[in-house]
Each structure stands twice: as C-alpha cells, then as structure tokens.
Amino acid sequence: MKNLTAAIERITEENKKEMVSQIGWRLMEIIIYNDGEIDTREAGCTGDYEDEIAGHITLEIEYWREYLEEIGAYDEENDTIADDLDDETIERIAEAMFEAAEEN
C-alpha cells in the first residue's frame, strides 16, 4: 500500500461521493488505484491489475454502522447509509474511509 497516500490525494470529489454512497453493499469493497481512480468489486477478489491497486475499503454495513450512527448518517430502517447527506458529512465519511484503507 505504498502509494495509498498519493492515490487518496488524487481522488476527485465526485469519486468521494460515489464511494460514500456505496456503503452498505454486502460482500463488496472499494478499490483505490494508484492514479486515484476507484472501482467496486467483490470483497477478497483479485484481478489482473492488483499491482495498480493502492488500497481497498470494505463496504459492509457491519463495519460502518456504529460510525454512521455516531455522526447521524445511518438509515436504520434500511440498514444502510442515509441518502440525504450534505457535502460536509460526505467529506467526513470519505476521510474515515481513507483511514480504514490505511489500516488495511
């Protein structure tokens, strides 16, 4: 994960919003490429471009639920992230996601 910090700096605001909106996808993860692009794939899978991946982030709601509850971004009825988040909250969650990627 040596390129993770540089890759995170390249992630666009649009991609941050996309990442955050996908929290709650069962058995899925975000992958961050060295160039700052992101993609979604089944957790634990590998592919032809593993050497271009700087990090990965689980999308499992079990991992994120407590944090989302703490910041008021959890949709209890649907057991997922709320869909009406403001830009500040999205940025806050994206930063937490980046921290999670650094821990893995």
Backbone bond lengths (Angstrom), bond angles and torsions (degrees), N, CA, C in turn:
res aa  C-N    CA-C-N  psi(-1)  N-CA   C-N-CA  omega(-1)  CA-C   N-CA-C  phi
1 M - - - 1.451 - - 1.531 111.43 -
2 K 1.308 116.26 27.89 1.455 121.09 -175.14 1.520 113.92 -62.87
3 N 1.311 118.53 -24.30 1.463 121.96 -177.76 1.530 112.88 -99.40
4 L 1.310 118.03 7.86 1.466 121.06 -173.06 1.519 112.75 -61.93
5 T 1.314 118.66 -47.10 1.462 120.74 -178.05 1.524 110.93 -59.00
6 A 1.315 116.93 -46.25 1.463 120.79 178.64 1.525 111.01 -64.59
7 A 1.317 117.29 -39.38 1.468 121.08 179.46 1.525 110.91 -64.59
8 I 1.323 116.85 -42.46 1.467 120.92 179.16 1.519 110.63 -60.94
9 E 1.307 117.64 -39.81 1.469 121.53 179.29 1.522 112.26 -63.38
10 R 1.319 117.83 -22.10 1.472 122.24 -178.48 1.534 113.22 -90.72
11 I 1.316 117.78 -8.84 1.468 120.68 -176.88 1.522 110.22 -71.03
12 T 1.318 116.03 129.22 1.467 121.63 -178.32 1.530 111.15 -77.45
13 E 1.316 115.30 162.84 1.463 121.06 176.80 1.529 110.19 -61.25
14 E 1.310 116.57 -38.42 1.463 121.06 178.77 1.535 110.46 -61.77
15 N 1.330 116.65 -43.52 1.457 120.04 178.98 1.519 112.19 -68.31
16 K 1.329 117.35 -33.17 1.468 120.12 175.24 1.524 109.85 -61.20
17 K 1.330 116.50 -45.64 1.461 120.45 179.13 1.524 110.94 -61.51
18 E 1.320 116.13 -40.71 1.465 120.26 178.74 1.526 110.83 -63.43
19 M 1.316 116.91 -45.09 1.467 121.52 178.97 1.527 110.70 -56.93
20 V 1.313 115.38 -51.34 1.459 121.07 -176.24 1.524 110.75 -62.62
21 S 1.314 117.49 -41.36 1.470 120.89 -177.69 1.521 112.65 -64.44
22 Q 1.322 117.38 -20.01 1.457 120.76 -176.52 1.527 113.48 -90.44
23 I 1.318 117.34 -4.10 1.466 118.97 176.94 1.528 108.37 -57.74
24 G 1.311 115.56 132.52 1.456 121.06 -179.59 1.523 112.86 110.49
25 W 1.326 117.09 -10.24 1.460 119.82 176.82 1.519 108.28 -69.47
26 R 1.289 116.80 117.91 1.466 121.61 -177.77 1.523 111.66 -67.63
27 L 1.317 114.70 136.85 1.465 123.42 175.11 1.535 113.74 61.32
28 M 1.336 116.04 24.09 1.458 120.01 -177.85 1.527 110.25 -121.59
29 E 1.344 114.83 161.75 1.457 121.03 176.74 1.525 109.57 -143.95
30 I 1.329 114.66 156.04 1.455 121.82 171.21 1.513 106.56 -89.79
31 I 1.310 116.81 137.43 1.457 119.70 170.41 1.529 107.74 -114.00
32 I 1.315 114.45 139.47 1.460 121.63 179.79 1.524 107.59 -110.01
33 Y 1.307 115.48 119.43 1.458 120.41 178.02 1.531 109.74 -82.39
34 N 1.301 115.85 158.66 1.463 121.96 -179.59 1.527 112.64 -55.40
35 D 1.335 117.69 -30.28 1.466 120.97 -178.09 1.526 113.23 -85.35
36 G 1.354 117.14 3.66 1.456 121.09 178.53 1.513 114.33 92.26
37 E 1.312 117.72 -5.28 1.461 120.45 175.57 1.527 108.37 -74.00
38 I 1.319 115.86 155.83 1.460 121.06 178.79 1.517 109.75 -125.35
39 D 1.319 114.50 161.57 1.456 120.77 175.66 1.520 106.92 -153.62
40 T 1.300 116.11 168.86 1.457 122.44 178.19 1.520 107.97 -120.23
41 R 1.331 115.74 140.37 1.455 119.56 177.31 1.522 109.06 -151.86
42 E 1.321 115.21 167.09 1.454 120.71 176.46 1.530 108.79 -63.77
43 A 1.317 115.93 132.63 1.466 121.19 -178.34 1.522 110.11 -57.86
44 G 1.321 115.41 136.19 1.450 121.29 177.50 1.506 115.32 85.84
45 C 1.314 117.64 -8.79 1.471 120.63 178.93 1.522 109.71 -76.88
46 T 1.309 114.51 157.27 1.458 120.64 173.12 1.512 108.35 -130.10
47 G 1.321 114.80 164.22 1.457 118.95 -178.91 1.513 111.41 -147.45
48 D 1.318 114.53 -167.13 1.456 121.49 -176.64 1.523 113.78 -71.56
49 Y 1.312 117.75 -15.86 1.458 120.93 -172.91 1.527 113.04 -112.04
50 E 1.294 117.81 27.23 1.473 121.19 -177.50 1.525 112.42 -57.57
51 D 1.317 117.70 -33.25 1.460 120.73 -178.99 1.529 112.37 -71.63
52 E 1.333 117.38 -10.45 1.460 121.84 178.51 1.533 112.08 -100.60
53 I 1.319 116.97 2.05 1.467 121.60 -177.75 1.517 109.76 -95.62
54 A 1.333 115.06 125.45 1.462 121.33 -179.62 1.523 111.55 -90.21
55 G 1.331 117.74 -27.67 1.460 120.04 -178.32 1.512 112.10 -172.47
56 H 1.327 115.10 172.46 1.461 120.44 177.35 1.527 109.42 -144.14
57 I 1.341 114.94 156.35 1.460 122.23 -176.02 1.520 108.66 -138.56
58 T 1.317 117.14 126.38 1.460 119.67 177.34 1.525 110.82 -67.05
59 L 1.303 115.58 146.20 1.461 121.89 175.48 1.524 111.72 -106.18
60 E 1.317 117.62 1.19 1.463 122.24 -177.90 1.531 111.05 -59.65
61 I 1.304 116.21 128.68 1.464 120.62 -178.85 1.523 111.21 -62.55
62 E 1.309 117.84 -30.47 1.463 120.57 179.24 1.527 111.10 -59.42
63 Y 1.310 116.17 -35.01 1.459 120.98 179.22 1.531 111.03 -71.67
64 W 1.334 117.40 -38.08 1.459 122.48 -171.91 1.518 115.14 -97.93
65 R 1.336 119.24 -15.28 1.463 122.19 -170.89 1.532 113.65 -52.58
66 E 1.311 117.37 -53.37 1.472 120.46 -176.06 1.533 111.15 -60.04
67 Y 1.300 116.52 -44.75 1.472 120.40 179.24 1.529 110.21 -62.05
68 L 1.322 117.16 -46.60 1.464 120.40 -179.96 1.524 111.90 -62.36
69 E 1.322 116.98 -38.09 1.461 120.41 176.47 1.526 110.48 -62.32
70 E 1.323 116.38 -43.97 1.466 121.51 -178.96 1.519 112.65 -58.76
71 I 1.317 117.12 -37.39 1.466 119.80 -176.27 1.532 112.66 -99.44
72 G 1.334 117.64 6.47 1.460 121.37 177.08 1.517 113.98 73.99
73 A 1.337 116.98 30.92 1.469 120.95 -176.93 1.523 112.01 -118.11
74 Y 1.325 116.61 19.18 1.461 120.93 -177.34 1.519 110.41 -104.91
75 D 1.318 117.03 132.65 1.460 123.50 175.74 1.525 106.93 -98.25
76 E 1.334 115.55 96.21 1.466 121.27 -175.06 1.525 111.75 -63.54
77 E 1.308 117.05 -38.88 1.461 120.80 -177.90 1.528 112.33 -60.07
78 N 1.336 116.18 -39.93 1.460 120.95 -177.79 1.522 113.60 -103.18
79 D 1.331 116.92 1.12 1.464 123.21 -179.33 1.518 111.84 51.30
80 T 1.335 115.52 52.81 1.458 121.70 179.35 1.520 109.49 -154.96
81 I 1.294 116.12 -175.86 1.456 121.42 177.54 1.529 109.20 -72.27
82 A 1.320 116.52 144.29 1.460 120.86 177.47 1.524 109.36 -63.58
83 D 1.318 116.71 151.92 1.468 119.39 -176.90 1.525 113.82 -102.76
84 D 1.318 117.71 4.79 1.467 120.50 -177.23 1.530 111.43 -119.18
85 L 1.319 116.46 47.62 1.453 121.33 -175.09 1.527 111.86 -85.56
86 D 1.334 115.67 142.78 1.461 119.35 175.32 1.526 109.70 -81.95
87 D 1.317 115.58 168.48 1.466 120.85 -175.58 1.523 112.65 -61.11
88 E 1.317 117.50 -36.49 1.469 121.06 179.88 1.535 110.83 -64.20
89 T 1.319 116.62 -42.30 1.462 120.92 179.49 1.535 110.24 -68.07
90 I 1.305 117.03 -40.47 1.466 120.92 177.49 1.523 109.86 -59.84
91 E 1.315 116.73 -44.72 1.472 120.90 179.35 1.529 110.38 -62.80
92 R 1.301 116.72 -40.96 1.473 121.60 179.48 1.526 111.09 -62.51
93 I 1.320 116.66 -43.84 1.465 121.02 179.43 1.526 110.09 -68.43
94 A 1.321 117.69 -41.00 1.461 121.00 178.11 1.529 110.11 -59.07
95 E 1.321 117.30 -41.83 1.461 120.86 178.39 1.525 110.55 -63.02
96 A 1.330 117.19 -39.54 1.479 120.57 176.75 1.529 110.02 -64.83
97 M 1.308 116.72 -36.65 1.462 120.61 178.33 1.522 110.56 -65.68
98 F 1.328 116.72 -40.38 1.460 120.73 178.07 1.529 110.60 -64.27
99 E 1.330 116.39 -39.59 1.466 120.33 176.80 1.519 110.07 -62.05
100 A 1.333 117.04 -40.99 1.460 120.66 178.37 1.524 110.84 -63.02
101 A 1.319 116.94 -39.08 1.467 120.49 178.52 1.516 110.46 -64.10
102 E 1.308 117.00 -37.91 1.462 120.73 -179.85 1.528 111.61 -68.81
103 E 1.316 116.87 -27.46 1.472 120.98 180.00 1.522 111.81 -77.76
104 N 1.318 117.09 -22.65 1.483 121.01 -177.03 1.503 111.64 -88.59
